[in-house]
Amino acid sequence: MEPSEFVRLGALTSPETKPFVFAPLEETVPVFDGKFRVVQNATLLVNELVRAMTGAEDRTIELRGTLSYQVCSSEICYPPAQAAVRWRFDVRPLETERVPEDLRKK
C-alpha cells in the first residue's frame, strides 16, 4: 500500500506458504495454494486534515497500492505480474447524538 497522510497502515498478514516442487526446473518454491486472504489494516487518523474534510464538498479518501503476484501450475509458471488496487472512502462527521432509546441494544 502507498503511504497516506490519512491512515496508519498495519502489517501485512497472509497465510503460511507451502513448499511446491516445480518439476520442470527441479526447484522448490514457497506458494499459497487454493483460496487465501491477504490482509492489511488501515486505521483512519483523526487529524486536522481529516477534520477539515468533514465539512468539505469532496470528502473522499483514496487508498492505493499494488498487488504483485505470480501464477504457477504444475507445468508452467507465468511471468510475474502486478495489479493496481484502490479503495475510496467518504469521510463523514462523527455522530455525536445518542441513539433513540427504542433503538438501543438491551
C-alpha positions in Angstrom: 0.0 0.0 0.0 1.1 3.5 -0.7 1.7 5.7 2.4 -1.2 8.1 3.2 -1.5 11.1 5.5 -5.0 10.0 6.3 -4.4 6.5 7.6 -2.0 4.4 9.6 -1.2 1.1 7.8 -0.8 -2.1 9.8 1.4 -5.0 9.0 0.5 -7.2 6.0 -0.6 -10.7 7.1 -1.0 -13.7 4.9 -1.4 -17.5 5.5 1.6 -19.8 5.8 3.2 -20.8 2.5 3.6 -24.4 1.4 6.7 -25.8 -0.4 6.0 -26.6 -4.0 8.3 -28.6 -6.2 8.3 -27.1 -9.7 9.4 -30.2 -11.6 10.4 -28.6 -15.0 13.2 -26.7 -13.2 13.7 -29.1 -10.3 13.1 -26.1 -7.9 11.2 -25.9 -4.7 9.4 -22.6 -4.1 7.0 -21.3 -1.3 3.4 -20.9 -2.6 -0.1 -20.1 -1.5 -2.4 -22.9 -2.5 -6.1 -22.6 -3.2 -8.2 -19.7 -1.8 -6.4 -17.4 0.6 -6.7 -13.9 2.1 -4.0 -11.3 2.4 -4.9 -8.6 5.0 -3.5 -5.1 5.8 -5.5 -3.0 8.3 -5.8 0.7 7.7 -6.8 2.9 10.6 -8.2 6.4 9.9 -6.2 9.1 11.6 -8.4 11.7 13.3 -6.1 14.6 12.5 -6.6 18.2 11.2 -6.7 17.0 7.6 -9.5 14.6 8.2 -11.4 17.0 10.5 -11.3 19.7 7.7 -12.6 17.2 5.2 -15.9 16.5 7.1 -17.2 19.9 6.0 -15.7 20.0 2.5 -17.5 19.3 -0.7 -15.1 16.4 -1.6 -14.8 14.2 1.4 -13.1 11.2 -0.4 -10.1 9.4 0.9 -8.4 7.1 -1.6 -6.0 4.3 -0.7 -3.9 2.9 -3.4 -1.5 0.0 -3.7 -0.1 -2.7 -5.9 -0.6 -6.4 -5.7 2.5 -8.3 -7.1 1.9 -11.9 -7.9 2.9 -14.9 -10.0 0.6 -17.7 -11.0 2.0 -21.3 -11.4 0.6 -24.7 -12.3 2.4 -28.0 -12.1 3.6 -27.4 -15.6 4.1 -23.7 -16.2 4.9 -20.5 -14.3 3.5 -17.4 -15.9 5.6 -14.2 -15.7 5.3 -12.1 -12.5 2.5 -9.6 -12.8 1.1 -6.6 -10.9 -2.4 -5.3 -10.4 -3.3 -1.9 -9.1 -5.7 -1.8 -6.2 -7.7 1.1 -5.0 -10.3 1.8 -2.3 -12.3 5.0 -1.9 -14.0 6.2 1.3 -16.3 9.1 2.1 -15.4 10.8 5.4 -18.4 11.9 7.4 -18.6 13.9 10.6 -18.6 11.9 13.8 -22.2 11.2 15.0 -22.4 12.8 18.5 -26.1 12.3 19.3 -27.2 9.3 21.2 -29.3 6.6 19.6 -33.0 6.9 20.5 -34.0 4.8 23.5 -36.2 2.4 21.4 -33.3 1.6 19.1 -30.7 0.9 21.8 -29.4 -2.7 22.3 -30.8 -4.1 25.5 
